Amino acid sequence: MIFCSLSSHCIILQEFAGTVKDVKVVLAGLSNVYVDYITTFEEYQIQRYEGASTIYGPHSLNAYIDIFTKLAQAMVKVRSKYA
């Protein structure tokens, strides 16, 4: 069972979920949290509505992917320790 809000995060989590027996990953955001738009570097460069509305800059998506990858690895590591 994997719950997440962004497809790129689901792909990352599915990779790690397959490495541990019976793992269930649930990511739940804090209520009333809004992180604005997240775009690719290329979308940011075009500066259409989404790119112009990305408050964290052109590398936001890569930063999110990096952080969520580390989160998924840590979750699998902890799960493995107690499985």
C-alpha positions in Angstrom: 0.0 0.0 0.0 1.5 3.3 -1.1 -0.2 6.7 -0.6 1.4 9.8 -1.9 0.4 13.0 -3.6 2.9 13.4 -6.5 3.6 10.7 -9.1 7.3 11.2 -9.0 7.3 10.5 -5.3 5.2 7.4 -5.8 7.8 6.0 -8.3 10.6 6.6 -5.8 8.7 5.0 -3.0 7.7 2.0 -5.1 11.4 1.3 -5.8 12.2 1.1 -2.1 9.0 -0.6 -1.1 10.0 -3.7 -3.1 13.2 -4.1 -1.1 11.5 -4.9 2.2 9.0 -7.6 2.9 5.4 -6.4 3.6 6.3 -2.8 3.7 3.4 -0.3 3.6 4.3 3.3 2.9 1.9 6.1 3.7 2.9 9.7 3.2 0.5 12.2 4.6 1.1 15.9 4.4 0.3 18.3 7.2 -3.1 19.7 7.0 -3.5 23.2 5.5 0.0 23.1 4.0 0.5 24.5 0.5 3.9 24.4 -1.1 3.0 26.3 -4.3 3.8 25.0 -7.8 6.6 22.6 -8.4 8.0 22.5 -11.9 10.8 20.9 -13.9 13.8 23.1 -14.7 12.6 23.4 -18.2 9.1 24.5 -17.2 10.6 27.1 -14.9 12.7 28.5 -17.7 9.6 29.1 -19.9 8.0 31.1 -17.1 4.4 30.4 -17.9 2.0 30.5 -15.0 3.4 27.5 -13.1 7.0 28.3 -13.6 6.5 32.0 -12.7 4.6 30.9 -9.6 7.3 28.5 -8.3 8.6 30.3 -5.2 11.6 28.0 -4.5 13.3 28.5 -7.9 14.2 26.4 -10.9 15.6 23.4 -9.0 12.6 22.9 -6.7 11.6 19.5 -8.2 15.1 18.1 -7.9 15.3 19.2 -4.3 11.9 17.6 -3.5 12.9 14.3 -5.3 16.2 14.3 -3.3 14.5 14.9 0.0 11.8 12.3 -0.6 14.4 9.8 -1.8 16.3 10.2 1.5 13.0 9.9 3.4 12.1 6.7 1.6 15.5 5.2 2.2 15.3 6.1 5.9 11.8 4.6 6.2 13.0 1.4 4.6 16.1 1.3 6.8 14.0 1.7 10.0 11.5 -0.8 8.8 14.2 -3.4 8.0 15.7 -2.9 11.5 12.4 -3.8 13.2 11.1 -6.4 10.7 
